[in-house]
């Protein structure tokens, strides 16, 4: 089994996020764990999912 690299996509344009997710979906060793619309969305996600880090 291949260990997948987790990818977080952040862009303010939904079409760009969708396109990147589609491209990444063709790679067996990559997986998109989250699509963020801006930096604040990224920080909020990381605060919830990555409790080991302090933001």
N, CA, C and O atoms as CSV, one atom per row, in Angstrom:
chain,resi,resn,atom,element,x,y,z
A,1,UNK,N,N,0.842,-1.190,0.000
A,1,UNK,CA,C,0.000,0.000,0.000
A,1,UNK,C,C,0.880,1.245,0.000
A,1,UNK,O,O,1.852,1.331,0.751
A,2,UNK,N,N,0.534,2.193,-0.838
A,2,UNK,CA,C,1.279,3.443,-0.962
A,2,UNK,C,C,0.822,4.409,0.131
A,2,UNK,O,O,-0.375,4.614,0.333
A,3,UNK,N,N,1.800,5.003,0.837
A,3,UNK,CA,C,1.454,6.035,1.811
A,3,UNK,C,C,1.181,7.325,1.038
A,3,UNK,O,O,2.038,7.808,0.297
A,4,UNK,N,N,-0.008,7.869,1.216
A,4,UNK,CA,C,-0.406,9.052,0.460
A,4,UNK,C,C,0.070,10.336,1.120
A,4,UNK,O,O,0.069,10.466,2.344
A,5,UNK,N,N,0.473,11.275,0.285
A,5,UNK,CA,C,0.837,12.617,0.725
A,5,UNK,C,C,-0.451,13.429,0.799
A,5,UNK,O,O,-1.223,13.482,-0.159
A,6,UNK,N,N,-0.671,14.054,1.941
A,6,UNK,CA,C,-1.882,14.847,2.136
A,6,UNK,C,C,-1.649,16.267,1.651
A,6,UNK,O,O,-0.657,16.903,2.006
A,7,UNK,N,N,-2.582,16.762,0.828
A,7,UNK,CA,C,-2.463,18.079,0.217
A,7,UNK,C,C,-3.633,18.949,0.646
A,7,UNK,O,O,-4.781,18.504,0.658
A,8,UNK,N,N,-3.336,20.183,0.995
A,8,UNK,CA,C,-4.351,21.181,1.293
A,8,UNK,C,C,-4.261,22.231,0.187
A,8,UNK,O,O,-3.194,22.798,-0.048
A,9,UNK,N,N,-5.366,22.483,-0.482
A,9,UNK,CA,C,-5.401,23.473,-1.559
A,9,UNK,C,C,-6.027,24.752,-1.017
A,9,UNK,O,O,-7.091,24.718,-0.399
A,10,UNK,N,N,-5.358,25.883,-1.254
A,10,UNK,CA,C,-5.892,27.177,-0.827
A,10,UNK,C,C,-5.821,28.164,-1.984
A,10,UNK,O,O,-4.744,28.465,-2.500
A,11,UNK,N,N,-6.977,28.657,-2.376
A,11,UNK,CA,C,-7.057,29.668,-3.432
A,11,UNK,C,C,-8.409,30.342,-3.331
A,11,UNK,O,O,-9.394,29.705,-2.957
A,12,UNK,N,N,-8.470,31.613,-3.658
A,12,UNK,CA,C,-9.736,32.331,-3.552
A,12,UNK,C,C,-10.656,32.111,-4.749
A,12,UNK,O,O,-11.802,32.561,-4.740
A,13,UNK,N,N,-10.167,31.426,-5.772
A,13,UNK,CA,C,-10.985,31.128,-6.944
A,13,UNK,C,C,-11.410,29.658,-6.917
A,13,UNK,O,O,-10.574,28.756,-6.969
A,14,UNK,N,N,-12.703,29.438,-6.835
A,14,UNK,CA,C,-13.218,28.074,-6.746
A,14,UNK,C,C,-12.821,27.227,-7.952
A,14,UNK,O,O,-12.511,26.045,-7.802
A,15,UNK,N,N,-12.829,27.815,-9.135
A,15,UNK,CA,C,-12.478,27.077,-10.345
A,15,UNK,C,C,-11.035,26.568,-10.288
A,15,UNK,O,O,-10.758,25.452,-10.726
A,16,UNK,N,N,-10.135,27.360,-9.765
A,16,UNK,CA,C,-8.738,26.953,-9.617
A,16,UNK,C,C,-8.639,25.802,-8.618
A,16,UNK,O,O,-7.948,24.816,-8.873
A,17,UNK,N,N,-9.329,25.926,-7.482
A,17,UNK,CA,C,-9.314,24.849,-6.479
A,17,UNK,C,C,-9.840,23.554,-7.079
A,17,UNK,O,O,-9.254,22.491,-6.870
A,18,UNK,N,N,-10.924,23.631,-7.813
A,18,UNK,CA,C,-11.504,22.436,-8.431
A,18,UNK,C,C,-10.550,21.816,-9.453
A,18,UNK,O,O,-10.407,20.595,-9.524
A,19,UNK,N,N,-9.904,22.670,-10.238
A,19,UNK,CA,C,-8.960,22.174,-11.233
A,19,UNK,C,C,-7.767,21.486,-10.603
A,19,UNK,O,O,-7.352,20.416,-11.046
A,20,UNK,N,N,-7.214,22.102,-9.564
A,20,UNK,CA,C,-6.083,21.490,-8.873
A,20,UNK,C,C,-6.480,20.168,-8.225
A,20,UNK,O,O,-5.726,19.196,-8.268
A,21,UNK,N,N,-7.666,20.140,-7.627
A,21,UNK,CA,C,-8.132,18.898,-7.008
A,21,UNK,C,C,-8.270,17.805,-8.060
A,21,UNK,O,O,-7.914,16.653,-7.814
A,22,UNK,N,N,-8.776,18.158,-9.204
A,22,UNK,CA,C,-8.948,17.176,-10.294
A,22,UNK,C,C,-7.603,16.646,-10.766
A,22,UNK,O,O,-7.449,15.441,-10.967
A,23,UNK,N,N,-6.634,17.523,-10.944
A,23,UNK,CA,C,-5.298,17.100,-11.377
A,23,UNK,C,C,-4.664,16.185,-10.329
A,23,UNK,O,O,-4.107,15.138,-10.660
A,24,UNK,N,N,-4.755,16.592,-9.065
A,24,UNK,CA,C,-4.158,15.808,-7.976
A,24,UNK,C,C,-4.839,14.447,-7.855
A,24,UNK,O,O,-4.195,13.466,-7.483
A,25,UNK,N,N,-6.124,14.377,-8.163
A,25,UNK,CA,C,-6.856,13.115,-8.029
A,25,UNK,C,C,-6.322,12.025,-8.950
A,25,UNK,O,O,-6.571,10.844,-8.705
A,26,UNK,N,N,-5.602,12.387,-9.993
A,26,UNK,CA,C,-5.027,11.399,-10.908
A,26,UNK,C,C,-3.736,10.779,-10.373
A,26,UNK,O,O,-3.241,9.798,-10.929
A,27,UNK,N,N,-3.199,11.337,-9.316
A,27,UNK,CA,C,-1.958,10.835,-8.727
A,27,UNK,C,C,-2.269,9.845,-7.608
A,27,UNK,O,O,-3.020,10.163,-6.686
A,28,UNK,N,N,-1.697,8.657,-7.689
A,28,UNK,CA,C,-1.975,7.619,-6.699
A,28,UNK,C,C,-1.413,7.932,-5.324
A,28,UNK,O,O,-1.940,7.460,-4.317
A,29,UNK,N,N,-0.349,8.723,-5.272
A,29,UNK,CA,C,0.322,8.977,-3.988
A,29,UNK,C,C,-0.077,10.308,-3.349
A,29,UNK,O,O,0.517,10.706,-2.346
A,30,UNK,N,N,-1.071,11.005,-3.910
A,30,UNK,CA,C,-1.541,12.281,-3.360
A,30,UNK,C,C,-3.024,12.205,-3.045
A,30,UNK,O,O,-3.786,11.538,-3.745
A,31,UNK,N,N,-3.422,12.893,-1.989
A,31,UNK,CA,C,-4.840,12.995,-1.662
A,31,UNK,C,C,-5.124,14.393,-1.109
A,31,UNK,O,O,-4.378,14.897,-0.270
A,32,UNK,N,N,-6.189,15.006,-1.578
A,32,UNK,CA,C,-6.584,16.332,-1.108
A,32,UNK,C,C,-7.398,16.148,0.168
A,32,UNK,O,O,-8.428,15.473,0.168
A,33,UNK,N,N,-6.927,16.754,1.250
A,33,UNK,CA,C,-7.633,16.634,2.523
A,33,UNK,C,C,-8.550,17.819,2.789
A,33,UNK,O,O,-9.465,17.732,3.609
A,34,UNK,N,N,-8.299,18.937,2.087
A,34,UNK,CA,C,-9.124,20.123,2.327
A,34,UNK,C,C,-8.912,21.129,1.213
A,34,UNK,O,O,-7.821,21.237,0.653
A,35,UNK,N,N,-9.975,21.866,0.896
A,35,UNK,CA,C,-9.898,22.989,-0.038
A,35,UNK,C,C,-10.316,24.245,0.714
A,35,UNK,O,O,-11.445,24.347,1.193
A,36,UNK,N,N,-9.399,25.195,0.812
A,36,UNK,CA,C,-9.661,26.432,1.553
A,36,UNK,C,C,-9.837,27.597,0.583
A,36,UNK,O,O,-9.190,27.666,-0.462
A,37,UNK,N,N,-10.733,28.509,0.961
A,37,UNK,CA,C,-10.995,29.669,0.100
A,37,UNK,C,C,-10.050,30.830,0.377
A,37,UNK,O,O,-9.916,31.734,-0.447
A,38,UNK,N,N,-9.382,30.807,1.560
A,38,UNK,CA,C,-8.431,31.871,1.893
A,38,UNK,C,C,-7.551,31.424,3.066
A,38,UNK,O,O,-7.724,30.329,3.602
A,39,UNK,N,N,-6.625,32.268,3.448
A,39,UNK,CA,C,-5.702,31.938,4.524
A,39,UNK,C,C,-6.381,31.747,5.865
A,39,UNK,O,O,-5.960,30.912,6.666
A,40,UNK,N,N,-7.418,32.509,6.110
A,40,UNK,CA,C,-8.149,32.372,7.372
A,40,UNK,C,C,-8.808,30.997,7.443
A,40,UNK,O,O,-8.827,30.368,8.500
A,41,UNK,N,N,-9.337,30.542,6.335
A,41,UNK,CA,C,-9.939,29.210,6.261
A,41,UNK,C,C,-8.881,28.130,6.534
A,41,UNK,O,O,-9.165,27.136,7.201
A,42,UNK,N,N,-7.682,28.326,6.023
A,42,UNK,CA,C,-6.581,27.378,6.272
A,42,UNK,C,C,-6.267,27.317,7.763
A,42,UNK,O,O,-6.177,26.231,8.335
A,43,UNK,N,N,-6.100,28.472,8.390
A,43,UNK,CA,C,-5.767,28.519,9.817
A,43,UNK,C,C,-6.871,27.869,10.643
A,43,UNK,O,O,-6.583,27.113,11.571
A,44,UNK,N,N,-8.125,28.151,10.319
A,44,UNK,CA,C,-9.243,27.530,11.038
A,44,UNK,C,C,-9.205,26.008,10.912
A,44,UNK,O,O,-9.413,25.292,11.892
A,45,UNK,N,N,-8.941,25.521,9.708
A,45,UNK,CA,C,-8.846,24.072,9.492
A,45,UNK,C,C,-7.704,23.474,10.308
A,45,UNK,O,O,-7.873,22.451,10.972
A,46,UNK,N,N,-6.546,24.120,10.253
A,46,UNK,CA,C,-5.389,23.602,10.981
A,46,UNK,C,C,-5.608,23.620,12.496
A,46,UNK,O,O,-5.164,22.712,13.200
A,47,UNK,N,N,-6.281,24.634,12.987
A,47,UNK,CA,C,-6.582,24.697,14.427
A,47,UNK,C,C,-7.448,23.513,14.850
A,47,UNK,O,O,-7.274,22.970,15.940
A,48,UNK,N,N,-8.378,23.117,13.990
A,48,UNK,CA,C,-9.272,22.023,14.320
A,48,UNK,C,C,-8.598,20.659,14.149
A,48,UNK,O,O,-8.814,19.755,14.956
A,49,UNK,N,N,-7.786,20.511,13.104
A,49,UNK,CA,C,-7.235,19.208,12.756
A,49,UNK,C,C,-5.818,18.948,13.280
A,49,UNK,O,O,-5.424,17.795,13.459
A,50,UNK,N,N,-5.073,19.989,13.519
A,50,UNK,CA,C,-3.672,19.838,13.920
A,50,UNK,C,C,-3.457,20.472,15.278
A,50,UNK,O,O,-2.818,21.518,15.387
A,51,UNK,N,N,-3.971,19.865,16.279
A,51,UNK,CA,C,-3.924,20.439,17.638
A,51,UNK,C,C,-2.518,20.513,18.196
A,51,UNK,O,O,-2.295,21.201,19.192
A,52,UNK,N,N,-1.560,19.825,17.583
A,52,UNK,CA,C,-0.195,19.860,18.100
A,52,UNK,C,C,0.518,21.185,17.804
A,52,UNK,O,O,1.563,21.473,18.388
A,53,UNK,N,N,-0.038,21.979,16.908
A,53,UNK,CA,C,0.580,23.252,16.545
A,53,UNK,C,C,-0.169,24.414,17.187
A,53,UNK,O,O,-1.372,24.326,17.433
A,54,UNK,N,N,0.529,25.475,17.450
A,54,UNK,CA,C,-0.081,26.667,18.035
A,54,UNK,C,C,-0.104,27.771,17.006
A,54,UNK,O,O,0.934,28.123,16.446
A,55,UNK,N,N,-1.297,28.332,16.746
A,55,UNK,CA,C,-1.438,29.419,15.766
A,55,UNK,C,C,-1.962,30.657,16.441
A,55,UNK,O,O,-2.150,31.683,15.787
